[in-house]
Amino acid sequence: MNGLKAYQDAAVTTQSKGRLIILLYDGAIKFMRLAVRELEKGDYEAKGRYINKAIDIINELNAVLDTDAGGEIATNLRK
């Protein structure tokens, strides 16, 4: 493992749960912006890859959503 990868892994694993959720949302937004850029350039293959990455993140956020603890807000997020 190279030094940068080790640093990035440590930066993620030492974050609070709330901060990790923010990082995931930021990642989804980043990939959607990249998808729009590729769509505008006409690179549909790259657009698809970025959309799939964003969907993977959103699916993971949905999978860990605790509707019991989160109540109405969590239920509305799942819709």
C-alpha positions as CSV (number, residue, x, y, z in Angstrom):
1,M,0.0,0.0,0.0
2,N,1.4,3.4,-0.9
3,G,1.6,6.2,1.5
4,L,-1.2,8.3,0.0
5,K,-3.6,5.4,0.1
6,A,-2.7,4.6,3.7
7,Y,-3.3,8.2,4.6
8,Q,-6.6,8.3,2.9
9,D,-7.7,5.1,4.5
10,A,-6.8,6.4,7.9
11,A,-8.5,9.7,7.3
12,V,-11.8,7.8,6.6
13,T,-11.6,5.2,9.3
14,T,-11.0,7.8,12.1
15,Q,-14.0,10.0,11.2
16,S,-17.2,10.1,13.2
17,K,-20.4,8.6,11.8
18,G,-21.8,12.0,11.0
19,R,-18.7,13.0,9.2
20,L,-18.7,9.8,7.2
21,I,-22.2,10.5,6.1
22,I,-21.2,13.9,4.9
23,L,-18.2,12.5,3.0
24,L,-20.6,10.0,1.3
25,Y,-23.0,12.7,0.3
26,D,-20.1,14.9,-1.0
27,G,-18.9,11.9,-3.0
28,A,-22.3,11.3,-4.5
29,I,-22.6,15.0,-5.5
30,K,-19.0,15.0,-6.9
31,F,-19.8,12.0,-9.1
32,M,-23.1,13.5,-10.3
33,R,-21.3,16.7,-11.3
34,L,-18.7,14.7,-13.1
35,A,-21.5,12.8,-14.9
36,V,-23.0,16.1,-16.1
37,R,-19.6,17.2,-17.3
38,E,-19.1,14.0,-19.3
39,L,-22.7,14.2,-20.6
40,E,-22.0,17.7,-21.9
41,K,-18.8,16.4,-23.6
42,G,-20.7,13.5,-25.2
43,D,-18.7,10.9,-23.3
44,Y,-21.6,8.6,-22.4
45,E,-19.5,5.8,-21.2
46,A,-17.7,8.0,-18.6
47,K,-21.1,9.5,-17.7
48,G,-22.5,6.1,-17.0
49,R,-19.5,5.2,-14.8
50,Y,-19.9,8.3,-12.7
51,I,-23.7,7.8,-12.3
52,N,-23.1,4.2,-11.2
53,K,-20.6,5.4,-8.6
54,A,-23.2,8.0,-7.3
55,I,-25.9,5.3,-7.2
56,D,-23.6,3.0,-5.3
57,I,-23.1,5.6,-2.7
58,I,-26.8,6.5,-2.5
59,N,-27.7,2.8,-2.2
60,E,-25.2,2.4,0.7
61,L,-26.6,5.5,2.5
62,N,-30.1,4.0,2.0
63,A,-29.0,0.6,3.3
64,V,-27.7,2.0,6.6
65,L,-30.6,4.3,7.2
66,D,-32.1,3.6,10.6
67,T,-35.8,4.4,10.3
68,D,-36.5,3.3,13.9
69,A,-34.0,5.7,15.4
70,G,-34.4,8.4,12.7
71,G,-38.2,8.5,12.8
72,E,-40.1,10.6,10.2
73,I,-36.9,12.2,8.8
74,A,-35.3,8.8,8.1
75,T,-38.6,7.5,6.6
76,N,-38.8,10.6,4.3
77,L,-35.2,10.2,3.2
78,R,-35.9,6.7,2.1
79,K,-38.7,7.8,-0.2
